Amino acid sequence: MFKLRFCFEKNGTSAYISHLDLMKALQRSFVRAGIPVKYSQGFNPHIEMSIVVPLSTGYETRCDLCDLDLVCDDMPENFVEDLNAVMPRGMKVLHAGAADRPVREIAYSAYEIVLPAGDALAMKALFDGPVTLEKRSKRGRRDVNLQDYIKELTFANEGDKTLCRCILAAGNDPLNPMYLTQALKNTGLVEEDATAKYIRTGILDENCEIFWKK
């Protein structure tokens, strides 16, 4: 058996595919591409795969990671080309190789948040001090200080937009970048009805280095 990991991007309308539908779309693509996938045992066999760091629906990504078990001893020749030929529109495999690094070493995710034009200096200043919000997770709801989850954060005005680049905690207690947008709305730095665009640009280890690449 070969444990394969591949990196793919998801842009445009494909960003609105739910996690469950994403799994189904990938599974159909594996079958169409003739990938020798491994199936689980039991009455309802399914392809042995996982999305390493799932994203919220509506978020674009330049670096989703998928782990996939194969019933062969090495990565199939032309895996990337064959899979890209049948992937849904807006999704593309960038590279693939052995899943040779444990997922537990993921510490951060990098994002770009595209906001309406605003006061970039005031936005940055907001997060220089404590910012308390209610964080929702499977563990329930609790008040947290967003500073505890932010590794790096910058704001810059670019044309008619303000671009936030940030590195946020991932792993067991991740921070969704929507909380940054909500904090800006709570303080009036962004209009309450404004729409933000979220793009994940990196999955990083504790040293803020790329977690996995071919």
C-alpha positions, 0 to 999 in steps of 0.5 A: 500500500502507498499513502499518497498526499496531493496538493490542489487548488479550489477557486471560483464556484468550486469554493462553494462545494461543501465538504461532503460534496468535495469528498464525493467529487474527488472520489468520482475523479479518482474512479474516472482517472483509474487511480488504484485507490484502497477501499475500506472493509465492511458492508459499506466500503468507501475510498480511504482518503481524508482532507488534511485541513478542511475549509469552510464552504465559500473559501478559495484555496491555493493549497488544500491537501488530500491524503489517499491510500492506494493499493500499489507500492508507488505513486502511479505514473502521470497521477497529476495529469490523469487526475486533472483531466477529470477534476471538476471545474475550478479544481486543479492538482498542483503536485503529489508525492508520499505522505511522509510527514505527520499531520500533527505537525501542522501549526498554522494556516496562512490566509488572504482576506479581501475587504472593502477599502478602509483604514488599513492602519486602524485595522492593524491597530485594532489587533495590537491589543486584546480583541475578545470574541465568542468562538464557536467550535465542537467544544461549545462556545467560549470567549477568546482573545484573538491575539492568542491565535494570530501569528502574523497580521498585516493590512494594506490598501490595494486599489478599491480593496483592503488586503489582509494577510495573516497567519492563524492557528490551525491544528487542534484549536484553529481560528477561522479568519472570519473572526477577524472580519467580525472584529472589524465589523464590531468596531465599525472599521468594516461595514456590517453588511460588507462581504469579505473574500477568503483565500487560504495561501498556505498550510504551515508548521510551527516554524511557519514553513510550508508543511508539505511539498513534493 
